[in-house]
């Protein structure tokens, strides 16, 4: 089963790192598909080295984050504080955060991320879905 369908079925992956399909490469360059179905919101997030984002969880929504450039340290845990995971991601990698996972992102370099979410991330929707919680 492909990862997009797995997530639609709420069968969330245990490892946040999402393997990407092999890119299409020819003399003109490369096309790397990130997600081919089920996305309602796409955002570009720029952050400076040393900054921290998130420190929250989403009640319903989830998101993929693709590192366009830079390097980040991603922290994730269950709501009860268990199953803490810390991973570093670099340009060209994508990872997934399901609902009800407290997460925090530390920016180890100036970084640009692309956020892809299956539900709306318009400001009101995001605010109603997000619960702030220090990691």
Secondary structure, DSSP 8 states (H G I E B T S, - for coil): --HHHHHHTT---SSSEE-----EEETTEEE--S--S---EEEEEEE-TT-EEEEEEESS--EEEEEEESEEEEEEEETTS-S-EEEEEETT-EEEE-TTEEEEEEESSSEEEEEEESS---HHHHHHHEEE---
